[in-house]
Amino acid sequence: MTIEFSGRRHVVAASRVAFEANVEGREVWCSVSLDALNDHFGNEGTSSHSLLSTFEGSRMRIEEAAKRVLEHNGGQSVELESSDFKGPSV
């Protein structure tokens, strides 16, 4: 399964950062929760700037987790939660 990430991302309601993946030529939106950003990536704020900064600083690890889920779920949208990451990275 070919999976690429476009780099498009934004903060959405419920304090999630949404980001786009391209799966076999289809646009698929993924997101990562505020709890996951706090628990595993050292985020300490709720502003869009804080969330996007934390996301950008941890993009590789977040995209790796999304890729694992996308491969497992057949390329459907992904909503990453704290439980999708092993141990704190901070």
C-alpha positions in Angstrom: 0.0 0.0 0.0 1.5 3.4 -1.0 1.1 6.0 1.7 2.5 9.6 1.4 1.8 12.6 3.6 1.1 15.9 1.9 2.2 18.3 4.6 -1.3 19.9 4.9 -2.3 20.1 8.5 -4.6 22.3 10.7 -6.1 22.4 14.1 -9.7 21.2 14.3 -12.4 21.2 16.9 -11.8 19.2 20.0 -8.2 20.2 20.0 -7.0 17.8 17.4 -4.4 18.4 14.7 -5.7 17.0 11.4 -3.2 16.1 8.6 -3.6 14.7 5.1 -2.3 11.4 3.7 -2.5 10.1 0.2 -3.3 6.4 0.2 -3.2 4.7 -3.2 -4.1 8.1 -4.8 -6.9 8.9 -2.4 -6.9 11.8 -0.1 -7.4 10.6 3.5 -7.5 12.8 6.6 -5.9 11.7 9.8 -5.7 13.4 13.2 -3.9 13.3 16.5 -5.6 14.2 19.8 -4.6 16.8 22.3 -4.1 14.1 24.9 -1.6 12.2 22.6 0.3 15.5 22.0 0.4 16.2 25.7 1.2 12.7 26.9 3.8 11.7 24.3 5.2 14.9 22.7 5.5 17.5 25.5 2.7 19.8 24.4 1.6 22.1 27.2 -0.9 24.5 25.6 -4.2 24.5 23.7 -3.6 27.3 21.3 -3.4 26.5 17.6 0.2 27.7 17.6 1.1 25.3 20.5 -0.6 22.3 18.9 0.9 22.9 15.4 4.3 23.5 16.9 4.2 20.3 18.8 2.9 18.4 15.8 5.6 19.8 13.5 8.3 18.9 16.1 7.0 15.3 16.3 5.7 14.9 12.7 7.9 11.9 11.8 6.7 9.8 14.8 3.1 10.9 14.4 3.1 10.0 10.7 4.8 6.6 11.4 1.9 5.8 13.8 -0.7 6.9 11.3 1.0 4.8 8.6 0.8 1.7 10.9 -2.9 2.3 11.4 -3.6 3.1 7.8 -2.0 -0.2 6.7 -4.0 -2.1 9.3 -7.4 -0.5 8.5 -7.2 -0.6 4.7 -6.5 3.1 4.3 -9.5 4.6 6.1 -9.3 7.8 8.1 -7.3 7.7 11.3 -7.9 9.4 14.6 -4.7 8.8 16.7 -5.2 8.8 20.5 -2.7 8.5 23.3 -2.9 4.7 23.2 -1.5 4.6 19.7 1.9 5.6 21.0 4.2 3.7 23.2 5.6 5.5 26.2 6.4 9.2 26.5 8.9 10.6 24.1 9.8 13.7 26.1 
